[in-house]
């Protein structure tokens, strides 16, 4: 394996959980809901996925369980914010705090155990190619899934009726309601989709990235995914570009340490978070870019009046 | 009625906690006693309660003001660390400076440190429109790595056998204590701060500006209130208080710098603020409740050998229940069918129109 292959492989590994979580949150936010609980849903996905895979010995069961956990957490958020009309910011924060606590509690018996690793799927005919073969066509199922989901979401928003309805609900929930669309139902669906994606991202961390359970193993990736959605100005293509850019930054730190750059490791570890702030600044300064796609109703509570 | 929400939330948390305990095979009555009542039964644990509540109240009161203004500073943990670092620079860099000014200087530096860390998200929001939730949170990680670097690198105790710790602070760089020597001056600060902020919020124009910014920002604009000014003010206050909590922790119970100086006080304080109904006085009570949660978690770990993570689960549940109870108290919940297929809706509307039309005709005839 050449050095370039190794670098590209690790970048894809670091980017995939960000991409999965961000594209899920993108759909949630496009429907006008800001779910700050991505970190909590992700870490519950990670611990549930690991536990299920460890108990059954099957990584597939682990992935399914992680998706289930993500959706369950998301529905809790949806119930509070949509049915009970609670403040979205506060509820999202509660979801994150709750998820981190609960994952620590449920994950305790699994700490330090050897995990189950997702197997790689070699695409027949293509995995033999030089460079592209190992990098693009010998990945595990979640890497393919992350790309497929991103493409599907992009297509959904650009070309389908349901994509249009979601955007309408996010842009003006009063008009969407007046047209006869069930705002709460659309949002329930979008929140659940975001939870499923966050669960997948968690599963990727505990079944592929580092196949074991470590407390707080998401390390703020859920928050970075939230920032990515803003950075990408709510468009799936830019979310993907941003995720790979961030993955590259994350890996750059590790490699710089490896080749003996004389910078304290803590500075390199803090780099992704600083880059996130820089990226937010770069994009927030550009009024036109941010205004065009920002869902107008984001974060607002909708209670239909009859 | 509004005050009932936190009480109901605490009660619901206890009920669900009991279910959780029962599911793990514990007698729920005994477990609840260990968790919630035990910390109040001995003088030792009551003092410990005050020690734990001090940073929670300080930070929670500041965050309450921020949240009131619809500003979401969730990086108090980072501001706490920044304050601790700034304040600790005196005992670490000038350990021999024994003067009556040392402690006040440390406290001021601590507040400035926290304020500086909080000023970043305020500046980025005011100048570039960057989301303060994300920037303030990202800075938590940066602060944690900065602390980690300092205690492993330049500020490590040379005689510390390579442990990642700074020198232990000299006596003259530690806060005055009461009783058994654990309750420190910070507790007094917390009470004073809460009282001052309560007056500030309810009796001054600036406090009014903050409340208007959260409840009716457009009205505030017409009134000539500066949004940017309020942003600076709220982040400044909450950052300074988080920094004060930080320096009180390291110059109080901790007594030196180490890689972890807070068990997530900055995040728990978010719950404190909400439990206190975003009111500084409420934060005082909220801080005590959450401190019981921490202590109960420790007691349960020792006596029932369950994970100390239970405390965090309870905290998360508590916040969920507060938010739920707020809705249930503010609004009357009615279950009714709201989803109708478009065809069905049209049909029923037609019937309704026809019926009212008929009634109108009948009314007009005589």
Interface residues (C-beta under 8 A of the other chain):
Chain A: X36 X76 X80 X84 X85 X86 X87 X89 X90 X91 X93 X94 X95 X97 X98 X99 X100 X101 X102 X104 X105 X108 X180 X182 X184 X185 X219 X220 X223 X226 X227 X230 X264 X266 X267 X269 X270 X273 X274 X276 X277 X280 X281 X284 X285 X287 X290 X304
Chain B: X67 X72 X74 X124 X128 X129 X130 X131 X133 X134 X135 X137 X138 X139 X141 X142 X145 X146 X148 X149 X152 X153 X267 X270 X271 X274 X307 X309 X310 X311 X312 X313 X314 X315 X316 X317 X319 X320 X323 X324 X326 X327 X328 X331 X333 X338 X339 X342 X345
